[in-house]
Amino acid sequence: ASVFALSAGAVSFGQIVKAAEPAFAAVLSQFVYKKNISKAKWMCLPIVIGGVILASVKELDFAVSALVAACIANLFAAFKGNENKKLMETDGLKDRMGSVGNQFALTTILGFLISIPVALAKEGAKASQFVELFKTNPILSANLIASGLWFYGYNELSTMTLKKTGAVTQSVANTAKRVIVIVGVAIVLGESLDPIKLLGCGIGIGGVFLYSIIDQLLAKK
């Protein structure tokens, strides 16, 4: 769903909608999985989301299909985080898994098998063209393999973060990552970093930091 969202409209617009992922995770954690989130942390979520929106707003290109796909992706990501955390805390099952890496590998394999029918239904007719391109275009094949390895590593580290924190905290950190991506892409592609974009990045990262320490700050009082 994330890939569909980014391909259906501007990348910046997809990033803006995806920035709402912590809100989806918080609602599910609070009302479906019965894990209480402090009011202070709820108050920090708009700061994080607002920072990403501000960093991307000048490149906004609205598309309904991108909005729907990104919202679905947020919902899936929220369920994934909460279910992974639940799996890590299930007695007996977590011991048989052996490690977070094994758990991530199993969920990735299941996700791959589930996505095969969708891929065949959407683009099955182009499978032969893709195989031919993969064989004849070394740039495509190298980039595809490299992106797959990087994406797997990123998601495994994300799952390890989830084990040490929680579904909402992991989503907040994931949102902060989008700010870093916006700045990093601008630097690599030589795009201008205007003051509004830098301000949005600062607000987003600051919001994540505040989210991580707000309960401890209030506890001291």
SULSUL-V174168 format. One record per residue. N is the residue number from 0. SS is DSSP state (helix for helix, strand for strand, loop for the rest). PHI is phi in whole degrees, 0 to 359 (999 if undefined). BURIAL is + if it has 16 or more other ideal C-beta (glycine too) atoms within 10 Angstrom, else -. Layout:
n: <N;N>
ss: <SS;SS>
phi: <PHI;PHI>
burial: <BURIAL;BURIAL>
This chain:
n: <0;1;2;3;4;5;6;7;8;9;10;11;12;13;14;15;16;17;18;19;20;21;22;23;24;25;26;27;28;29;30;31;32;33;34;35;36;37;38;39;40;41;42;43;44;45;46;47;48;49;50;51;52;53;54;55;56;57;58;59;60;61;62;63;64;65;66;67;68;69;70;71;72;73;74;75;76;77;78;79;80;81;82;83;84;85;86;87;88;89;90;91;92;93;94;95;96;97;98;99;100;101;102;103;104;105;106;107;108;109;110;111;112;113;114;115;116;117;118;119;120;121;122;123;124;125;126;127;128;129;130;131;132;133;134;135;136;137;138;139;140;141;142;143;144;145;146;147;148;149;150;151;152;153;154;155;156;157;158;159;160;161;162;163;164;165;166;167;168;169;170;171;172;173;174;175;176;177;178;179;180;181;182;183;184;185;186;187;188;189;190;191;192;193;194;195;196;197;198;199;200;201;202;203;204;205;206;207;208;209;210;211;212;213;214;215;216;217;218;219;220>
ss: <loop;helix;helix;helix;helix;helix;helix;helix;loop;loop;helix;helix;helix;helix;helix;helix;helix;helix;loop;loop;helix;helix;helix;helix;helix;helix;helix;helix;helix;helix;helix;loop;loop;loop;loop;loop;loop;loop;helix;helix;helix;helix;helix;helix;helix;helix;helix;helix;helix;helix;helix;helix;helix;helix;helix;helix;helix;helix;helix;loop;loop;loop;loop;helix;helix;helix;helix;helix;helix;helix;helix;helix;helix;helix;helix;helix;helix;helix;helix;helix;helix;helix;helix;helix;helix;helix;helix;helix;loop;loop;loop;loop;helix;helix;helix;helix;helix;loop;loop;helix;helix;helix;helix;helix;helix;helix;helix;helix;helix;helix;helix;helix;helix;helix;helix;helix;helix;helix;helix;helix;helix;helix;helix;helix;helix;helix;helix;helix;helix;helix;helix;helix;helix;helix;helix;helix;loop;helix;helix;helix;helix;helix;helix;helix;helix;helix;helix;helix;helix;helix;helix;helix;helix;helix;helix;helix;helix;helix;helix;helix;helix;helix;helix;helix;loop;loop;helix;helix;helix;helix;helix;helix;helix;helix;helix;helix;helix;helix;helix;helix;helix;helix;helix;helix;helix;helix;helix;helix;loop;loop;loop;loop;loop;loop;helix;helix;helix;helix;helix;helix;helix;helix;helix;helix;helix;helix;helix;helix;helix;helix;helix;helix;helix;helix;helix;helix;helix;helix;helix;helix;loop>
phi: <999;296;295;300;297;287;272;277;206;295;300;297;293;300;295;297;292;294;295;279;306;301;295;298;295;294;297;295;299;287;256;258;263;57;251;291;243;295;300;298;289;301;292;281;301;299;294;296;297;297;297;294;298;296;290;249;296;290;253;297;220;291;212;298;297;293;298;297;296;292;294;297;298;299;296;299;296;295;296;300;297;292;290;297;296;297;295;294;259;277;299;88;288;296;290;289;295;93;198;296;299;294;298;296;299;296;292;293;297;297;299;296;295;292;281;302;299;295;297;293;291;279;223;300;293;262;300;295;296;296;299;295;297;298;284;259;248;295;294;298;295;294;293;295;294;297;295;296;294;295;292;295;298;299;289;292;296;297;292;295;298;300;297;274;236;198;297;289;300;296;293;297;297;295;291;299;301;296;297;296;297;301;292;299;297;298;292;296;272;72;279;285;256;286;304;295;295;294;297;299;297;297;295;298;293;297;296;295;298;297;302;287;242;299;295;292;296;289;294;293;280>
burial: <+;+;-;+;+;+;-;+;+;+;+;+;+;+;+;+;+;+;+;+;+;+;+;+;+;+;-;+;+;-;-;-;+;-;+;-;+;-;-;-;+;+;-;+;+;-;-;+;+;-;+;+;+;+;+;+;-;-;-;-;-;-;+;-;-;+;+;-;+;+;+;-;+;+;+;-;+;+;+;+;+;+;-;+;+;-;-;-;-;-;-;-;-;-;-;-;+;-;-;+;-;-;+;+;-;-;+;-;-;-;-;-;-;-;-;-;-;-;-;-;-;-;-;-;-;-;-;-;-;-;-;-;-;-;-;-;-;-;-;-;-;-;-;-;-;-;-;-;-;-;-;-;-;-;-;+;-;+;+;+;+;+;+;-;+;+;+;+;+;+;+;+;+;+;+;+;+;+;+;-;-;+;+;-;-;+;-;-;-;-;-;-;-;-;-;-;+;-;-;+;+;-;+;+;+;-;+;+;-;+;+;+;-;+;-;-;-;-;-;-;->
